Amino acid sequence: MFGIGFPELLLILVVALLVFGPRRLPELAHTLGRAIGKVRAVSRGFQREIERELRDVNPMAPPTDAGPPRPPAPSPPPAPDAAEPAEPPGDASPPADGPR
């Protein structure tokens, strides 16, 4: 929350109590909470509108409300070259000096 710890928040509350007084502080907190809620609602609406416009431009794009982005999947190992066989045909016995 903006890097504000408990001691800083407590100091802000004490200063607000001294400046506005105990009678106006609850009213002020209520008004501030409603204003923050309205700003968040407008922000969410704006974000949805931008995403809707982007989907109209690129309909193949996945919806962005699917959660946090996932890391890319690991790429599969490269396929063996078709010109070279993976193992020599025929003898599949261990080397002459034996297994180790």
N, C-alpha and C positions, 0 to 999 in steps of 0.2 A: 504494500500500500504506500507507494511513493517513497519508500525508504524511511518512513517515520516510525520510530520505535515507541514503546510505551512511555518512556520518560518525556519525549518530545510531545506526544499526544496529551499527556497529563498537563504539561506546561501550557499548551494551547487552551485546554479547557479551563484552567485556572485564570488565565488572562481574559478569556471570554466571559467568565463569571464576574470578574472584577469590572470589565468594561460595560457589559450589558445588564448585570444584576441578576439576582435569582428569579425575579418575576418574568423577565423577558427572555431568558435563556431557553426554556422549553418551547416557546413560540418560535424563536429564531431557529432552533434545531428542527422543528417540524417544517418550517418554510424551506430551510436548506435541503432537507431530505426530499421534499416534493420536487424542488427544482432539479436536484440531481437525477431523480427518477424520470422527469420529463426529458432531460438532456440525453439520458440513456435510451429512452424510447425513440427519440428523434434520430439518434445515431444508428440504432438497429434498423429503423425504416430506411434510412439513407443507404445503409450497407445492403439491405435486401434489394433496393432499387438498382444499385450498381450491379449486383450479381445477376439480377434479371436481365439487365441490358447486355451484360457480357454473354449470358446464355443465348440471347437472341442473335448476337453476332457470331458466336461459336456454339452451335447446338450440340456438338459432340463433346463439349467440356463436361466433366463430372460436376455434380453439385458440390458447392463449397461447404455446405452445412453437414458434411459427412463425418466431421470430427477433425482431430489434428492430423496433419499430413503424416503418412507412413514413410519409413525409409525405403529406398528402392530395393527391389528383390535382388538377391545375388544372381549374377549372370551364370548361365549353365557353362560347364566346361567346354572348351572348343572341340568340335567334332574331329575325329581322326581324318587325315588326308586320304582321299579316295585312291590316289595313285600309289600310296604305300600301305601294305597290309599291316594290321595291328600286330599280328604274330606270324612268324614264318610258318607256312603250311608243312604238315608232316610231323616230324619228330618233336614231341612235347616232353621229352625226358629231361631230367635235371642235368646241369653241366657235368663234365667228366670228373672234376675234382670233388663232386658231391655237395650236398646241402650244408650250409653252415649254421 
